[in-house]
């Protein structure tokens, strides 16, 4: 599998939370060759399964979410679009931003911004509230009203590229880079006999409420689930929440209330055994991922959280290290192929 090409294909599809149709269809076509059966469920999740053919086999689920942060048209004023955010969008990075308005066909737009020549010194130090920002689509009021209905979703303009020798930068890498790692794990395990039915899930709705993961948790009811998401990596201005995780040093293994400690330790031991670089990471409470609400879906099930270090999360210039993406896929495969005995026995 060409990881970069897979990520590029996934990230090229627009899919703000609640409007994931295009990326779900893209992901479905990508996972079909790796599965015995694949489908899109009623919520919009992409589900694939590789069955082992054994009676009463345990179910193992690996999952990453497909939705992305975005915007939503809330009104039109003098031909400019008013909008609100979908998910955790930071208003500071919006002025001058290039956007795709998801009409049919899509429209190009830019977030209007005052040039510094006409700004007061006081205004230069302020973040513009999102309710005061507008999107310029080059239209009159009448034409804008005809082309862009209220409620139209908006995606950040797509652009993904290599950055230096190992890094990869662009939009929607949260969390489609992790879905690519899940696909890599499926490829690694493709010809390996397993004692479990292995499911892969491309979940929708994570950036708002994890509703896709929750419904899939109830619907699939796995015995063991491995949630895969991004985590904050150290930057030059790194604060206390991200100073211990670095790009290029491997995926993180969550330790804390959201994951059974003995399984987390088993994964750490597996990584050492197979010489895969990992970074243990402490989570005393919520992990702010699908793992948190999913852990108690249905009857509850064993849970692991593996994360991909990322810089500049929730921006159109998210940065990851391709070595970490590869190691993450290998780690997921090991977690399935050499499970903790409390999960299931191969």
C-alpha positions in Angstrom: 0.0 0.0 0.0 1.2 3.5 -0.9 0.4 5.3 2.3 0.8 8.8 0.9 -1.4 8.1 -2.1 -4.0 6.5 0.1 -4.0 9.5 2.4 -4.1 11.9 -0.5 -7.2 10.1 -1.9 -9.0 10.1 1.4 -8.1 13.8 2.2 -9.2 15.0 -1.2 -12.8 14.1 -0.4 -14.8 16.8 1.4 -16.6 15.6 4.5 -17.4 18.0 7.3 -19.2 16.4 10.2 -22.8 15.6 9.2 -22.0 15.8 5.5 -19.5 12.8 5.1 -21.2 11.2 2.1 -18.3 11.8 -0.3 -15.5 10.7 2.0 -17.5 7.6 3.1 -18.0 6.5 -0.5 -14.2 7.1 -1.1 -13.3 5.0 2.0 -15.7 2.3 1.0 -14.0 1.8 -2.3 -10.6 1.7 -0.7 -11.5 -0.9 1.9 -13.4 -3.3 -0.3 -10.3 -5.1 -1.6 -9.2 -5.7 2.0 -12.4 -7.2 3.2 -14.9 -10.1 2.6 -17.7 -7.6 2.8 -18.0 -3.8 3.1 -20.9 -1.4 3.4 -22.1 2.0 4.5 -24.5 1.8 7.5 -27.6 3.9 8.2 -25.5 6.5 10.1 -23.0 6.9 7.2 -20.2 4.8 8.8 -18.0 2.7 6.5 -17.8 -0.9 7.8 -15.7 -3.7 6.5 -15.2 -7.2 7.8 -12.8 -10.0 7.2 -14.3 -13.2 8.6 -12.1 -16.0 9.9 -14.7 -18.7 9.2 -14.7 -20.1 12.8 -17.9 -20.7 14.8 -18.5 -18.2 17.6 -15.4 -16.2 16.7 -14.6 -13.1 18.7 -15.2 -9.7 17.1 -12.2 -7.3 16.9 -12.9 -3.7 15.7 -10.3 -1.2 14.5 -11.6 2.3 13.9 -10.7 5.8 12.9 -13.1 8.7 12.1 -13.6 10.1 8.6 -15.3 13.4 9.3 -13.4 16.7 9.4 -14.0 20.1 10.9 -15.6 22.6 8.7 -18.1 25.5 8.4 -21.9 25.9 7.7 -23.6 28.7 5.8 -25.9 30.5 8.2 -27.0 33.5 6.0 -26.2 35.9 3.2 -25.5 39.6 3.5 -24.7 41.9 0.5 -23.6 38.8 -1.4 -21.2 37.6 1.3 -21.9 34.4 3.2 -22.3 34.4 7.0 -21.3 31.1 8.6 -20.9 29.2 11.8 -18.3 26.5 12.7 -18.7 22.7 12.5 -16.5 21.1 15.2 -13.5 22.7 16.8 -12.6 25.5 14.4 -10.3 28.2 15.7 -11.4 31.6 14.5 -7.9 33.0 14.6 -6.9 31.0 11.5 -9.9 31.9 9.3 -9.1 35.3 7.8 -7.7 34.9 4.2 -8.6 31.2 4.3 -9.5 29.5 1.0 -12.7 27.4 1.1 -14.8 25.1 -1.0 -18.6 25.8 -0.7 -20.2 22.4 -1.1 -23.0 23.4 -3.5 -23.6 21.4 -6.7 -21.2 22.1 -8.4 -18.9 23.4 -5.6 -18.0 27.0 -5.4 -14.7 28.6 -4.5 -14.7 31.2 -1.6 -12.3 33.1 0.6 -12.8 34.5 4.1 -12.7 38.3 3.8 -10.0 40.1 5.7 -9.0 43.7 6.1 -5.5 44.5 4.9 -3.2 45.9 7.6 -3.2 49.3 5.9 -6.7 50.1 7.0 -6.6 48.5 10.5 -6.1 50.3 13.7 -3.3 49.3 16.0 -5.9 48.1 18.4 -7.7 45.9 15.8 -4.4 44.3 14.8 -4.1 42.8 18.2 -7.6 41.3 18.2 -9.1 38.0 17.0 -12.1 38.7 14.8 -15.2 36.9 16.2 -16.6 34.3 13.8 -19.9 36.1 13.7 -18.1 39.1 12.2 -16.4 37.2 9.5 -17.8 36.8 5.9 -17.0 34.6 2.9 -16.5 36.3 -0.4 -17.8 34.1 -3.4 -17.7 37.0 -5.9 -21.5 37.2 -6.2 -24.3 39.7 -5.8 -26.9 39.2 -3.1 -29.4 37.9 -5.6 -27.0 35.4 -7.2 -25.6 34.2 -3.9 -29.1 33.5 -2.6 -29.8 31.4 -5.7 -26.5 29.5 -5.6 -26.0 28.9 -1.9 -28.9 27.8 0.4 -28.6 28.4 4.1 -27.2 25.2 5.7 -24.7 24.5 2.9 -21.6 22.9 4.3 -18.1 24.3 3.7 -14.8 22.6 3.6 -11.3 24.0 3.8 -9.6 23.9 0.3 -7.7 20.7 -0.1 -4.0 20.6 -0.5 -1.7 17.9 0.8 2.1 17.6 0.2 5.4 16.3 1.5 7.3 18.5 4.0 10.9 17.7 4.2 12.1 14.1 4.1 9.6 12.4 6.4 6.8 14.8 7.2 3.4 15.2 5.4 1.3 18.3 5.6 -2.3 19.2 4.7 -6.0 19.1 5.4 -8.1 16.4 7.0 -5.2 14.3 8.2 -7.2 14.3 11.4 -8.2 11.5 11.2 -7.8 10.1 7.7 -4.1 9.5 8.2 -5.2 7.1 11.0 -7.7 5.4 8.8 -4.9 4.8 6.3 -3.0 3.2 9.1 -6.0 1.0 9.9 -6.1 0.0 6.2 -2.4 -0.8 6.3 -3.0 -3.1 9.3 -5.7 -4.9 7.3 -3.3 -5.3 4.4 -0.6 -6.7 6.7 -3.1 -9.2 8.1 -4.7 -10.1 4.8 -3.1 -13.5 4.4 -2.5 -14.3 8.0 -4.9 -16.8 9.7 -6.8 -15.2 12.5 -9.1 -16.6 15.2 -11.3 -13.5 15.2 -13.6 -11.7 12.8 -11.8 -8.5 12.0 -13.9 -5.3 11.4 -12.7 -2.0 10.2 -14.8 1.1 10.8 -14.6 4.6 9.2 -16.7 6.5 11.7 -18.6 9.6 11.1 -19.6 12.4 13.5 -16.5 12.4 15.8 -15.9 16.1 15.7 -19.3 16.8 17.2 -20.5 14.0 19.4 -19.0 10.6 18.3 -22.5 9.5 17.2 -21.2 7.4 14.4 -18.8 5.4 16.7 -21.5 5.1 19.4 -24.1 3.6 17.0 -21.5 1.3 15.5 -20.4 0.2 18.9 -24.0 -0.9 19.6 -24.5 -2.3 16.2 -21.3 -4.3 15.9 -20.9 -5.1 19.6 -17.2 -6.1 19.4 -15.3 -8.0 22.1 -12.2 -5.8 21.6 -11.9 -2.4 20.0 -8.8 -0.4 19.0 -9.6 3.3 18.4 -7.1 5.2 16.4 -6.9 9.0 16.4 -4.4 11.8 16.3 -2.9 13.4 19.4 -1.0 16.7 20.0 2.7 16.6 19.3 5.4 18.9 20.6 5.8 22.2 18.7 8.1 25.1 19.2 5.5 26.7 21.5 4.5 23.4 23.1 2.5 23.7 26.3 2.0 21.2 29.1 -0.5 19.1 27.1 1.9 18.2 24.3 5.5 18.6 25.4 6.1 14.9 25.9 5.0 13.5 22.5 7.1 14.1 19.4 6.9 13.5 15.7 9.0 10.6 14.5 9.1 8.7 17.7 6.2 6.4 17.0 2.5 6.2 17.9 1.3 6.7 21.4 -0.3 4.0 23.5 -2.9 5.4 25.9 -2.8 4.5 29.6 -5.6 5.5 31.9 -9.3 5.3 32.6 -10.4 4.9 29.0 -8.3 1.7 28.4 -7.7 -1.4 30.5 -4.2 -1.1 32.0 -3.2 -4.7 31.4 -4.0 -4.4 27.7 -2.1 -1.1 27.4 0.9 -2.8 29.1 0.6 -5.8 26.7 0.8 -3.4 23.7 3.9 -1.7 25.2 5.5 -5.1 25.6 4.5 -6.1 22.1 6.1 -3.0 20.7 9.4 -3.7 22.6 9.4 -7.3 21.4 9.0 -6.3 17.7 11.1 -3.1 18.0 8.4 -0.7 17.0 8.9 2.8 18.5 6.0 3.9 20.7 5.3 6.6 23.2 3.2 5.7 26.3 0.8 8.6 27.1 -1.2 9.2 30.3 -4.9 10.0 30.1 -6.4 10.3 33.6 -9.9 10.9 32.3 -11.6 11.5 28.9 -9.3 11.0 25.9 -11.5 13.3 23.8 -11.7 10.6 21.1 -14.3 8.0 20.0 -12.8 5.7 22.6 -14.4 7.5 25.5 -18.1 7.2 24.6 -17.5 3.9 22.7 -16.1 2.1 25.7 -19.5 1.8 27.3 -21.6 1.2 24.2 -23.8 -1.8 24.4 -22.5 -4.2 27.1 -19.1 -2.5 27.1 -15.9 -4.0 25.7 -12.2 -4.1 26.0 -10.6 -0.9 24.6 -7.3 0.3 23.4 -6.4 3.8 22.1 -3.5 4.2 19.7 -2.7 7.7 18.5 -0.7 9.4 15.8 1.3 12.4 16.8 0.3 15.6 14.9 1.3 19.2 14.8 -1.2 22.1 14.2 -4.3 20.0 14.7 -7.6 21.4 13.4 -5.9 23.6 10.8 -5.5 23.1 7.1 -1.8 22.6 7.6 -1.8 19.6 9.9 1.7 17.9 10.0 2.5 14.2 10.6 5.5 12.0 10.2 5.2 9.2 7.7 7.4 6.9 9.8 4.7 7.2 12.6 1.9 6.3 10.1 3.8 3.2 9.1 4.6 2.2 12.7 1.0 2.8 13.7 -0.3 0.4 11.1 2.2 -2.2 12.2 1.2 -1.7 15.8 -2.5 -2.1 15.0 -1.7 -5.4 13.2 0.3 -6.7 16.1 -2.5 -5.9 18.6 -4.9 -8.0 16.5 -2.5 -10.9 15.7 -0.9 -11.2 19.1 -3.7 -10.3 21.5 -3.7 -10.0 25.3 -5.1 -13.3 26.6 -7.9 -11.5 28.3 -9.2 -10.2 24.9 -9.2 -13.4 23.0 -6.8 -16.3 22.3 -5.2 -17.1 19.0 
